[in-house]
Amino acid sequence: MAPLVYLCVRPQIDAADGEYASFLAAMQLDETGLERWNLVDDDLPADAFTRWRGFVVGGSPFNTTEADAAKPDAQHRIERGLGEVARAAAAGETTALFTCFGIGVATRTLGGEVTRDFPEDTGPTGIRLTDAGRTDRLFGALTEGFTALTAHKEGTAHLPDGAVLLATNDDCPVQAYRVGDRLYATQFHPEPTGAAFTERMTIYRNHGYFEASEYDAVAARVLAADLDEPQRLLHTFAQRF
């Protein structure tokens, strides 16, 4: 059976290494079951959809709402590659789970709208399933309400046509959706433990996600959060797809 692949979209290699390790642990896979491809430096390979049976996409300091002229070459490469994956998954030709930055690319690729109107602070937030989420074959395995980690400057304003809203909260109404049966997208981060997330916070301490002087207070809230459900989501994804 072909492996899954983690598509790296972070220029900061230490943050990318940590994120990949978090996906491996949460999905309970080793490096033969979840390979790694760096879209920051390399285009999506021509044989991507035969080489890998599915894709998981993590976060990035990039924002899809930046003007195209202001985006670096690496971001254009990333968005092209993720766009190919989103279109293929929406058509049922592969399986994909887009998270955080990834949801923005998937949304725009498929005709939805991304805005700066729904940022969320760094740290734990409450997520609740919709009626559709409670019966979904992936999200339906979760409790109706759970805690997840967020840190983002933009969010989905309008879903792509045909998308089904699976999870929401008051600050960022689109927390997760599905297109067809094989494309999933989450605004929250499902992969990190609290400890892994605080390590990532040190790397992005001066990137505007939180006040650098508040690191200790934010980290304490992260470390105290119960994050079992988001990680269970990833394990279920690995098992079912």
C-alpha positions in Angstrom: 0.0 0.0 0.0 1.3 3.5 -0.8 2.2 5.6 2.2 0.6 8.9 3.3 2.7 12.1 3.0 3.2 15.2 5.1 3.5 18.3 2.9 5.9 20.7 4.6 4.9 24.4 4.0 7.0 26.0 6.8 10.3 27.8 5.8 11.5 27.4 9.4 13.1 24.0 9.3 13.1 23.5 13.1 9.3 24.2 13.2 8.7 21.9 10.3 10.7 19.1 11.9 8.6 19.5 15.1 5.4 19.5 13.2 6.3 16.4 11.2 7.2 14.6 14.5 3.8 15.6 15.9 1.9 14.3 12.9 3.8 11.0 13.1 3.1 10.6 16.8 -0.6 11.6 16.6 -1.2 9.3 13.6 0.8 6.5 15.2 2.8 6.0 12.0 6.5 5.8 11.3 8.4 7.5 8.5 7.6 4.6 6.1 3.9 5.2 6.7 4.0 9.0 6.6 6.6 10.3 4.3 7.7 14.0 4.0 7.8 16.3 1.0 9.1 19.9 1.3 7.0 22.2 -0.8 9.0 25.2 0.3 11.9 24.1 -1.9 10.4 21.6 -4.4 7.3 21.5 -6.6 4.8 18.8 -6.0 6.2 15.8 -8.0 4.5 14.7 -11.2 3.7 11.2 -9.7 2.3 12.6 -6.4 -1.1 11.0 -6.7 0.3 7.5 -7.4 3.3 7.8 -5.0 1.1 8.7 -2.0 -2.4 7.5 -1.1 -3.2 10.7 0.8 -1.8 14.0 2.1 -1.7 15.9 5.4 -0.9 19.6 5.4 0.3 21.6 8.4 0.6 25.3 9.2 2.8 28.1 7.9 3.6 31.8 8.7 2.4 32.6 5.2 -1.1 34.1 4.7 -3.2 33.4 1.6 -4.7 36.9 1.8 -1.5 38.6 1.0 -1.4 40.3 -2.4 0.0 37.9 -5.0 2.8 40.4 -5.9 3.9 40.4 -2.2 4.2 36.7 -1.9 7.7 35.1 -2.1 8.4 32.5 -4.7 8.3 29.8 -2.1 4.7 30.7 -1.2 3.6 30.7 -4.8 5.1 27.2 -5.2 3.4 26.0 -2.0 0.0 27.4 -3.1 0.3 25.8 -6.5 1.1 22.4 -5.0 -1.6 22.5 -2.4 -4.1 23.7 -5.0 -3.4 20.6 -7.1 -4.0 18.4 -4.0 -7.2 20.2 -3.1 -8.6 19.9 -6.6 -7.7 16.2 -6.7 -9.2 15.5 -3.3 -12.4 17.4 -4.0 -12.8 15.3 -7.1 -12.3 12.1 -5.1 -9.0 11.2 -6.8 -7.0 11.3 -3.5 -7.5 12.0 0.2 -6.3 15.1 2.0 -6.4 16.8 5.4 -5.5 20.5 5.3 -4.9 22.3 8.6 -4.4 25.9 9.6 -2.7 27.7 6.7 -3.7 24.7 4.5 -7.4 25.4 5.0 -6.9 28.8 3.5 -5.3 27.5 0.3 -8.0 24.8 -0.1 -10.8 27.3 0.5 -9.5 29.7 -2.1 -8.6 27.0 -4.6 -12.2 25.6 -4.5 -13.9 29.0 -4.8 -14.5 29.9 -1.1 -13.4 33.2 0.6 -10.7 33.8 3.1 -10.6 36.9 5.2 -8.7 38.6 8.0 -11.9 39.0 10.0 -11.6 35.8 12.0 -8.2 35.6 13.6 -7.7 33.6 16.8 -5.2 34.1 19.6 -2.5 31.5 20.2 -3.6 28.9 22.6 -6.5 26.5 23.4 -10.0 27.2 22.2 -13.3 25.4 22.4 -14.6 23.6 19.3 -18.1 22.2 18.8 -19.3 19.8 16.2 -22.2 20.7 13.9 -25.0 18.2 13.2 -23.1 17.1 10.1 -19.9 16.8 12.1 -21.6 14.4 14.6 -22.5 12.0 11.8 -19.3 12.4 9.7 -17.2 9.2 9.4 -14.1 11.1 10.6 -15.4 13.8 13.0 -18.2 11.6 14.3 -15.7 9.7 16.3 -15.0 12.8 18.5 -16.9 14.2 21.4 -19.4 16.9 20.6 -17.3 19.6 22.2 -13.5 19.5 22.6 -10.4 21.7 23.0 -7.9 22.4 20.2 -5.0 24.8 19.6 -5.2 27.7 17.3 -2.8 30.5 16.2 -3.9 32.2 12.9 -4.5 35.6 11.4 -7.1 34.7 8.8 -10.1 32.4 8.5 -12.8 31.2 6.1 -15.5 33.7 5.4 -17.5 31.6 2.9 -17.2 27.9 2.3 -16.5 26.5 -1.2 -19.6 25.4 -3.0 -20.6 21.9 -1.8 -18.6 22.1 1.3 -20.2 20.7 4.5 -19.4 22.5 7.8 -18.3 20.0 10.4 -17.1 22.2 13.4 -17.4 25.7 14.5 -16.9 28.2 17.4 -17.9 31.8 18.1 -14.6 33.5 17.2 -13.9 31.6 13.9 -17.2 30.1 12.6 -15.5 27.7 10.1 -13.3 25.4 12.2 -13.6 22.3 9.9 -15.3 21.3 6.7 -15.5 18.5 4.2 -15.8 18.5 0.4 -17.0 15.3 -1.1 -15.9 12.2 0.9 -12.1 12.7 0.8 -11.1 16.3 1.4 -11.1 17.5 5.0 -9.9 20.9 6.3 -9.4 22.2 9.8 -8.6 25.7 11.0 -7.3 24.4 14.3 -4.1 22.4 14.7 -4.9 18.7 15.4 -1.4 17.4 15.6 0.6 18.9 18.5 0.8 18.1 22.2 0.9 21.0 24.5 4.7 20.6 24.9 5.3 20.4 21.1 3.1 23.5 20.6 5.1 25.6 23.2 8.3 24.6 21.4 6.8 25.9 18.2 5.8 29.1 20.0 9.4 29.8 20.8 10.2 29.8 17.1 7.4 32.2 16.2 7.6 34.3 19.3 8.2 37.5 17.3 5.8 36.8 14.4 2.8 38.6 15.8 0.7 35.6 16.9 1.0 36.7 20.6 2.9 39.3 22.6 6.4 38.0 23.2 6.2 39.2 26.8 3.2 37.0 27.4 4.9 33.8 26.3 4.9 32.2 29.8 1.2 32.9 30.4 0.2 31.6 27.0 2.4 28.5 27.3 0.9 27.7 30.7 -2.6 27.7 29.2 -1.4 25.5 26.4 0.2 23.0 28.7 -2.9 22.8 30.8 -5.2 22.0 27.9 -6.7 18.6 27.2 -5.8 17.9 23.6 -6.8 14.2 23.2 -9.6 14.7 20.8 -7.7 16.5 18.0 -5.0 13.9 18.1 -7.6 11.2 17.9 -8.9 12.8 14.8 -5.6 12.3 13.1 -5.3 8.7 14.3 -8.7 8.0 12.9 -7.7 9.7 9.6 -4.7 7.4 9.3 -6.7 4.3 10.0 -9.7 5.1 7.7 -7.8 6.5 4.7 
